[in-house]
Amino acid sequence: MSSLLVGLMLVVTQVSATEVPLGTELQYAGSLSQKTKAGFTEAKSFSVYAVTIANEDGAAQIAWSLDERGGGGWAWPERFGLLAPGSTDKAKSLPIRLLHTHEATQYPLPLRSPVFEFHGKLAADASWADGRYEYRVTRKRKVKDRDCWQIEVTSNIGRAQTLVVEAGSGILVSLDERVFMGMGDEFQLKFELQSQKPLASAEQSKSRAVFDSLRDLQLSLSRTGEQKLVELTASQLKATQAAIGKIEKQSEGTAWSKLSAVVSKDLVQQQRRLEGVAGLEQKFVGQAAPQLKLKQANGKAIPEAELKGNVVVLHFWEYRGDPLTEPYGQVGYLDFLNNKRKKLGAKVIGINVDSRFAETDKVGAANRSLKKLQEFMNLGYDVAIDDGALLTSFGDPRSLGSPLPLWVVIGHDGKVAHYHIGFYEIRPDEGLKQLDEAVVEALRKQKAK
């Protein structure tokens, strides 16, 4: 996001060599507060659970889970992971990050590893550089009977972080960081160790078993780790359903039970959402499509003659330039499909759903946002505007808790031939295969008429 000032946000994904024994359990609490004229006001609180485990070679790794309260947050598949030494492979090492919503935009905010990655450099008056950041050990401190070092982290903009790290183990005891979001809005991120304890051998084995099951499920979902969407696909829900019983049983009496309960609750909610979505599909497919009277942002109508008797693809989405988040409504793939199938007679139309089109004083802002997106994506198909009325006539999935996009293919006979809510599961080399197959089938029927 161009509006995010990331200069002071440090991304740390590695775990250093550590003297923290395997089976060490760490509990952290933190807060994110926005600077105002009256001081700092809390915008989000969170907690992190971490435990050191061994990989297949016996090297230390950190299994972690995150709980966020306020200001949005990650879906459960992104709320836990593994910090592995030296690995940049997200399938093997996923950094701990918050996801905070500020002014309708979501910002991933990385957190430092519970074990300081430069532990070996700590000494009186030590200093070193890492990329754009300068580290300087400023003093020794005693924190709750722990001998610690205080480290100041700076960049060319100024102080970025103050860290307190236990001298012997390298465990992060506290963090105080400046974070900027939006148009330079300042926040304070705080992160403090609340408790540390060793797990007994039996507890370690039990904890490791449930984490391994959670990781197996996480990897089976094939999410990128960057997805900010809560919704899971039908196949992802099926995999979750198959795994959750075992995970719930394994997690009893462990710190992972809270995450297990979150997964279980989300599964129920998402299954209800999918049942509602399936109901809409059943309602519309094979039936005459609602009447289409489409107008573009410049006020020009899309002639009904271009639609009647032809195959029409409607893509209902919030065509806004800000916030603009991946996967951008999958409009890039849709534009590719349009270029490939328009010569065969298919008419692709984006429908910009924005309630501001119903408010005279906000129409200008809505149109500017649409124009920004069209220029950014260089779209080759027409985009009509909708204040929500047209979407409602086609069944607004948001009423079921399922966000846009909504995809509709209307055949030459005016009937709905294909109806899909949400993003398609795609491979980059195949694009919107499911949608394309529906369009090709509708074109074949049109030609055979």
C-alpha positions, 0 to 999 in steps of 0.5 A: 500500500502506497499510503503505508509508511513502512520505514520504521516497521522491522520485519524479522522472520528468523530465530537465532541460535538460543540457549532457551531449552526445548519445551520452554513456554512463553506468554506475551501480551501487547497493545497497539495505541494511536497517537492523538492530541490527548495522548495515546488511545488503545486501538488493539490488544493482543497476546502471543503464545510461543513454545520452543520445539525441535525440528528433525535435526534437533535445531530449535524452532518456535511454535506460536499462536496469536490472539487479536482483539479490536481493529480486525485481525487474521483468519485462524489459518494465519494466526499460528505458525512456526519460526524456523532458524534461517528459513525464508520459506513461508511453508516452513517459517511464518512470521508473527504478525498483527493485522490491523484495520486503520481507516478501512485499510488492513495493515500487516504489522510484523512482531519480533521473534520471542528469541532475539536473532542477534543474541550473540552480538549482545555486549556492553556498548556493542553496536552493529548494522542490519540493512537500514537499521542500526542496533546499539546496546545502551545499558544493562537492566534488571527486569523482575530478577532477569539480567537484561540488555536494553537495545535501541534500534534506529533508522535514518528517520529516528528511533524505531524500537527499544528492546529489552532482551534477557542476557543469558537466553536471548529471550525478548522481555519487552518491545516498544516500537513506533509504527506509522499507518495511513497518511503518517498516523503514528502508533505505539506498539508494545509487547511484553513477556508475561510468563515463562515456564518449562513444560514437562516431558509428557506436556511437551509431547502432547503440545507437539502432537497438537501443533503438528496436527494444526500445521498439517491442516494449515499446510493442506489449505494451501493459503499463502500466508498473505491472505486477509480473507476470512472465508475458506473454500468448500475444499478447505472447509472439507479438510478442516472438517476432517481434521478438527475432531482429532485436533480438539481431542489432542488439544484438551489440557494444552495451551492450543485448546483456545485456538482449537475452539476458534477453528471449531467455531469458525467451521460452523459459521462458514458451513452455514455461510456456504449453505446460504451461498448454495441456496442462492445459486440454486435459486438463480441458476436456470431462471430468467435473470433480473432486468439489466439497466446498466449505467457507467460512471460517465452517465452513459448507459450500456445499450440493452441491444449489446446484451439481449441475445448475447452471453453476458458476464457480470462481476459484482465487486467494490471497484475502488482504488482505495483500499486496494487489496489483493487479489484485487477482485481477481479482475486481472484474470477477468480482464484476460478472459474478456480479451480472449472471449469477447471476439466470440461474442461474450460481453464482460461487465464489471458492476461497481457496488458502492452505496455512495452512488445513492448519495449526491454529495458522495458520487464524485468521490465514488467515481474518482475511486473507480477511475483510479482502479481502472487506470491502475488495472488498465481494464479493457471491459466496461464497468457499470455503477450500482448503489446496491439495488442491482446486486440485491436483485441478484442476491446480495451474498453479504447478507449471508456474511459472504463478501463480494465478488459475485460472478453471474453468466447470463446465456443468450436466452436471458437465463442465469447459466452460472452463479458463483460467490467469492474468489475462484480457486485458480492456478496462475497458468489456468486463470478463471478456469471454472468461469471460462468453462461456463462462458464457453458452454454458454457461447456453444449453446448460443451458436447452436441456437 
